[in-house]
Amino acid sequence: MNNAPAAVLPAASLIQLALSLTVVVGLIFVITWLVKRFNLATPRASRAMSVLDEISLSPRERVVLVQVGNAQVLVGVGINGLTALTPLNAPIELPPVAGATSFADRLREFMHRPGT
C-alpha cells in the first residue's frame, strides 16, 4: 500500500490562479459598466411602442421621443425616474438617417473589398 501524502500546489501556481481569477472578475465588471454606460443592451422589441429619437442633456439625463400607437410623447429620463414632459399634438416626422446601414451590410461590404 502506498501512503504517500497528496501533492501540494506550489505557491507560484496559487498566485497565478488568484491573479487569473482577479482578471476575469475585473473584466466582467468592466464589461457590465460599459454596457450600462453606453446603453449597449438591446431592449425588447415592441410593435406598439418605440423610441424614435433621444438626446442626452447630461451623463444621467436625457429627453426621449416615444411613439405609442399613433401618439408621440416627450419623456424626460433622469436619476429620479421617468417624467412625461408633454404629449405632442402633431407627430414629428423624422428624416431618414443618411448612411445608416446594418452591421450585416457593413460586414458583407468589408468581406468583398479587394485585398482583404
N, C-alpha and C positions, 0 to 999 in steps of 0.2 A: 504494500500500500504506500501511496505517495502522499505524505502530509506536508507538502511544500506550501508556504504561505502564498496568498494571492498576490499577483503583481500590482504594484502601486504605481499610479501615473506620476511621471516626473513633474516637478514644479513648472517647468517650461511649458509642458502640454496644458496644464491647468490655466496658466496665464494666457496662452494663446486661445484657449476655449472661452475664457472670460472676455477677452478683447473682441473676439468674433461675435459673441452674443451681444455685447455692448454696441457694436457697429450695426448689427441687424436691427436691434430695437431702436437705435437712433435713426436709422433710415425709415423705419415705419413712422416715427413721429414727424420727421421732416416731410415725408410724402403726404401724410394726413394734413399737416399745416398748409402745404402748397395747394392741395385740393380745396381746402376751405378758403384760403386766401384768394385764389384766382377763380373761384366758382367753377371748378372743373367737373364737379359731379353733374351727371346728366339727370335732369329732372324727369319725372314720369310724364309721358306724353298724354295730352288730353285733347279731345275734339271740341269740347265745349268751352274751354278756356285756353288762352295762350298769352305769353308775354310778347308784345310787339316790339318794344324798344325800352331801353333803360339808360340812365345817365347817372354817374357817380357824382355826388356832391362833396363827399369826404370819404376817407377809408372805410367808414362804418355806416354811411348814409347814402341813399340813392333814391331816385324817383323812377317809377316803373309805369309804363303804359300797358294796361292789361285789357284784353278783349274777352268779354264774357257774352257769348251768344252774338248778338248784333250790337251790343253796347260796349263802349270803351270807358275805362275808369283810370284816372291817375292815382297811384298809390305811393305813399312815402314809406320807405323801408329804413329802419334805424335800429339803434340799440334798444329802444323801448318797444319794438314790435312794428306792426303794420298800421298805417293810418290812411284811410280813404281821403284823398285830397279833394277830388271833385269828379263827378261823372261828366262826361263830355256830351254836349247836345248834338254836335255834328261829329261823326267819326273822322279821325285823321287818316288820310291816305298816305302811306309811307312809300317813297320811291324805292324801286328795287336796288339792292346793293350792287354796285358795279364791281365786277370781277369776283363775285362770290362763287367759289367752286367747292365741291365736296372733297373730302380727303381722298376718296377713291379716284376721283378725276385727276387730282394732283399727282397721286401715286402712278396712275396709268401714264400720265404725261411724262413723268420722270423716268419711268421704265422704258419709254420709247425714244428717249433722247439718244442721239448718236454719241458713241464713245462711253456709254455707261453700261 
